[in-house]
Amino acid sequence: MQAAKIQSNIGVRRAQGFTLLELLVVIVIIGLLAAYVGPKYFSQLGKSEVTVAKAQIEAFEKSLDTYRLDVGRYPTAEEGLNALLTAPASAGAKWNGPYLKKGIPPDPWGRAYLYRAPGTKAEYEIVSLGKDGQPGGEGENADISSQ
């Protein structure tokens, strides 16, 4: 009877923990999953930043079109995107803003958008220089433009 009781206590103690080998196997499996999933996840993160920049530029375009309907022209390069928030002196009483609900956000990489009037292909152009902050580039470093 005593031997059976001791035997059952030993079985309970073994079931309470993991061996070092079992822990190592689990850690290796987690590491392999992270090595496989990590790069795919972070490549999607870069694509989402580009998508956010394009969406913000589209919002600026809509606000600029509304500004043009009210004032009769797009803001000059000197007035910039700030003309969407505060009335420039040249707009007079026609300005019916603010045309953005919040302030002008930076691009997803923390830099200000560039506003050019006239643009290279249209009356204006809004540009983010991409992840690297330099003109040109490819992939995530490519410029994102309203044109």
N, C-alpha and C positions, 0 to 999 in steps of 0.2 A: 504494500500500500504506500509506504513511504517512498519507494523507488518510483512509483507511477506519478506521485505528486512532484517529485524533483524533476522528472522527465518532462512533465507538462509546463513547469516553470521555465525550463530551458527553451522550449519551443516558443513561449511567449516572448522571451527576451530577444530571440533571433528575429522575430517578426516586427519588432519595434523600430528598427533602424535600417539604413541602407549601408551596403559595403562601399568601400572606396572605389572599387571597380565599377559598381553600378553608377555612382556619381560621375566618374570620369566618362563613361559611355554617354550619359545624358548631356554632359557639358560638350562633348564632341559633336553630338547631334545638333544641339542648339547653335554651335559655332558654324557648322555646315549650312544650316538654314539661314543664318544671318549673312554668311558669305554669298549665298545665292540670291536672297531677297533684297539685301541692302542696296546693291548697285541699281537694281530695277526701281526701287523706291526713290532713290535720290535722282535718278534720271527723270522721273515723273515730276519731282519737285521743281526742277529747272523748267520743264514745260509749263507748269502751272504759273510760274513767275512771268513768262512770256505772255500767257493768256491774260493774266491780270493787267499787264501793261497795255495790251490791245484793248481790253475792256475800258480802262481808264481813258485812253485816247478817244475811243468812241463816245464816251460821256462828255469829254471836252468838246468834241465836234458838235454834238447836239446842243450844248450850251452856247457855243459860238454861233451856231445857226440862229438860235433864239435871239442872241445879242444883235446879230445882223438885221433880223426882222424889226427889232425895236429901234435901233440906232441908225440903220441904213448902210452900215459898213462893218467889216470885221475890225477888231482892235489892231492898232499899229504894233510894230515890233517893240517900240518903246513902252507902250501900255501893257503889252503881254497878256498873259492869262489872268493877271491881277484885275484886269478890266471886268472880269466876270464876277468879281466880289465887291469892288468899290467903283463908283462911277468916276470915270476919267473926266477931266474938265472939258475936253472936246466933245463929249457925248451930250452934254446939255440935259434938258428935261426929258429927252426921249429915253434915257436909260431907265429900265424898269426891273432892275436886279435886286438882290444878287441872283445870279444865274446858276450858282452851285449851292447845294444845301450846306456843305461843309467847306473847309478851306481847300486849297489846292494840294493834293497829296503828292509826296515824292513818288518816283517810279519804284518798282518792287526792290530795287537795289539801293534805295536811299538817296538817289540824286534827283535834282529838279528836272522836269521836262523842259525841252527847248522849244520855244515858240518863234517861228520865223514868218514874217509878213513882208513882202510876198514870199510864198514858198517856191520850191523848185518846179512844181507842176500845177499848182493851184494858187488861190489867193492867200492861203496860209499853209503852214506845215507845223505839226507837233511831232517831236522826236524824242525817243529815249535811246540812249547810246548802248543799251544792253548791259550785260553783266560786267564787262570789262571797262565800261565807261569811256571807250575810245571809238572814234568814227570807224565804220566798216565792221568787219568781223564775220564770223560764221557761227551757226548754231545759237547757243545762248548768248554769245558775244555780239551777235548781229544787231544792227540798229533796227528799232521798231518805229515806223513812221505812219503818219496819217495818210500819206500818199501811196 
